[in-house]
Amino acid sequence: MTERAGDRRLLMVEVTAQREHSPAYDAYVRTMIDRAAAEARVSGWDVSQVSAADIGVDGLLQAAENADAVVIMGGEDIDPQFYDGERGYEGEGHHFEVADAAQIQLVRRAASRHLPVLGICRGHQVINVALGGTLLQHVDDAGHRNIDLPVEYALVEHPVRLEPGSILGERFGRDHIVVQSAHHQVVDRLGNGLRAVGWAHDGHIEAIEHDSLPITGVQWHPEALLAPVGQLRVLLDGLAAQAGAVLESA
């Protein structure tokens, strides 16, 4: 059984409203974020979209004050300073330190208030870093993204194995799913309270859940145009169920 959000308030957080350094990438990211927001509205959420780089830590925490749940979307690599990493790694691109700091503080605030959070791709990594985890700064591209092609062809299809009995496994109703991914970093050491519940073909972590809080992260893009039909709705309905449970227990 799925649960609709009703009129619950969803805060959807992106990195930045404009990428002057990479307009093609910006347009592609915007397409996926807008698709996620549209799907959330169809499923009953009252959606607010904000850009972390533009409003900073205080602005983002204020925006989340009245939210019933949060989705942190994809984007650029997190600056290594936030997980004791080093710059100069293979594949390093543009960083948005203000967005990093704001999203990390948002996850920590959400954890302290039992506010449901779903992290997608970068958002999944933000969750891990916010709770004290680290990232593997570069993985082989094979099976995780396409390279040397226009950005709209970066996504690659691959299977993910889900842990039987995990929340995600129960939501999808199976132990293996097919996803669309485009990333070169993955969760390494898990943050406090987190456990891995999904893995790629090469053993890299593709999904995480918190042991006691309504916090979930997926490394893939359920909002991608070619993602399996219904995959994003499964995650949004799961978020609605978590938000409902939190409201009922308040």
N, C-alpha and C positions, 0 to 999 in steps of 0.2 A: 504494500500500500504506500502511495506517495502522499506527501503532505504539502499543500499549497501554503504560500507565505501569508496569504491574506493581505492586510495592509501593513505588514511589518516593514521596518525601515532598513534598507541595505545600503551600506557605504561601500562603493566600489572605488578602489584607489589605484591610480596609475602612477608612473614615475614622473612624467612631465607632460605638459600640454603641447610642447613644441620642441622638435629636434632640428635646429637649423643646420647642425653638422651632418645630418643624415635624413633628408626629407623622404627618401624612398622607404627607409625603415620606419620612419614615423608614420607614414601613411598606412603601412601594412599593420603595424601594431594597433593603430587607431581603428582599423577595420575589425580586428578581433575583439578589442575592448567594447566597441559599439555593439557588436553581435552579442557579446555576453550580457551587456546591459539590457538589450532588447529582449533577450530570452528571460532574464530575471523579471522584467516588467510583465511579460506574458504569463509567467508563473505566479504573479501576484505580489511581487515585491514593489515597494515604493523606493526607487533607486535614486541615490545621489552620487554623482561622479566627481571626484576631486583629483588634483595632481599634487603629489607630495612635494616635488621640487618647488612648486609655486607658492605653497602655503606654509611649508616648514613644520617643525615639530609642534609648536603651540597651535598652529592653525589646524593641523591634522587631528591632534588630540581633541580640540574643540569640535571639529566636524563629527567626531565619533561619539560625542557625548550622548546623543539621542538615538544612536543606531542600535538596532537589534541584532545585527550581524555585519561582518566585514569580509570583503573579498579583496585580496591584494593580487594585482594582475602582473603580467610578465614585463620584461624590459631588459635593461642593461645589467652587466655584472655588478655585484655589490663591491664597493671599495674594500680592498683587503684589510685596511686599518680596523675594520669592524669585527674581524675574526682573527686578528694577530697574524695575517698573511703578509706577503710581500708583493710589491708592484714589480712589473717587468715579466710577468708570466706569459706563456704562449697564448696567443689569441686575445690578449687584453685589449679592451676597447675603451670607449668613453665612460666616465663615471659621473654619477650625480650624488655627491656626498650628502647634500641636504635631504634629498629623497631617502637615501639610505638611513640616515639618522632618524628621520620622521617615521618611516615605516617600522623600524626596529622598536622605537618607543611605543608605537601603536600596538604592536604585538604584545609587548610587556604590559601595557595598560589593559589590553583585552584579557590577558591571562589573569591579571589580578582581579578582574571583575567577572570572570567566567563568560565573557562575550564571545560568541562563536566566530571563528575565523576560518576562511578557506584561502589557501595560498596556491596560486597557479604559476608554474615555472619559476621565475624570479621570486614570486611571492612565497612559494614553497621553500626556497633557499633563505628568504628573509626570516621566516618562522624559525628555521634551524639556527641561524646566526643570533637572532634575538634571544633565544633560550640557551645560549652558550655553546652552540655547536660550531663546526668549521666546514669549509668547502674544499673539495678537491678542485684545484684551480684550472685544470685542463684535462680532458679525456679525449681519446681518439674519436674522431668524428664518425667513424663507421657505425651505422645503426642509430645515431643520435641526431644527426643533422646532415643536410647536404651543403657542400661548400662549392665555391667558384661558380655559383649560379645566382641569378637575380634573387632578391630577398623573398619574393613570393613563392620561390621553389625551395626554400630552406627546410621546410618541414619534411620529416620522413616518418613513414609508418612502421611501427614495430610492436611486438607483443610485450605485455607486462604481466608478471605473475603476482597475484595477490595472495596474502596470507589467509588461509581458511579461518573463519571465525573473526576476522578483523571487521571493523565497521565498514570499510570500503568493500571488502569481500561480500558482506551481507547486502550492501546497497546495490551492488552490481549483480549479485546472485550467481557469481561464478568465480573461479580461481584464476582465470586468464582472460585478459581483455586486449584489444588492439587499440593503440593510441597514436596520436600525431605529436612528434617532438621536434624541437630545434634548439639545442643547447650544447655548450661545451664544458659546463661545470656541473658538479653533482654534490649532494650532501656527502660529507666525509664522517667526522665524528658527530654523533647525534647530540642535540641539545638536551637539556635537563627535562626529564619526563617524556621525551619523545621516543618512539620506536618505529623501526622500519616495517612497513606492511606491504610494500610493492617493490619489485626488482625487474630490471631490464635483462635482456638475454646474456649480458656480460657480468651480471651480478651487481651493477651499480644501483643505488637506491632510487626508486621512482615515486615512492609515496611514503608519507609519514603520518602518524596519529599520535596524539597525546594520551598518556595513560589515564588521566583523570579530568582533562579539560576538553571543551568542544573545539579543538584545533586540529585541522587537517591540511596537509599539503600534498600536491601532485606535481610532478616534474613535467608532465605533458600539457598539451593545449586542447582541452575539451571544447573550447570556443572557436577552434579553427574551422574554416569552411568545409574541409574534407574530413573532419573528425566524425567518428561513428554517430549516427543519428541517435539522439536521446542521451548521449553521454553527459553533456553539460547539465541537462535537466535532472539527471540522477544526483549530481553533486549539489545543485541548487535546492532540490527537494530535501536532501540530507541536511543541508544547512538550515532549512526552514524547520525541520524536525528538531534540530538542536536548539534553535532559537525558541521554539515553543516550549521545550522542556525547561529551558532556563527561566522563561517567564512564569511557568507554572510553579516552579520551585521558589520563586521570589517572595 
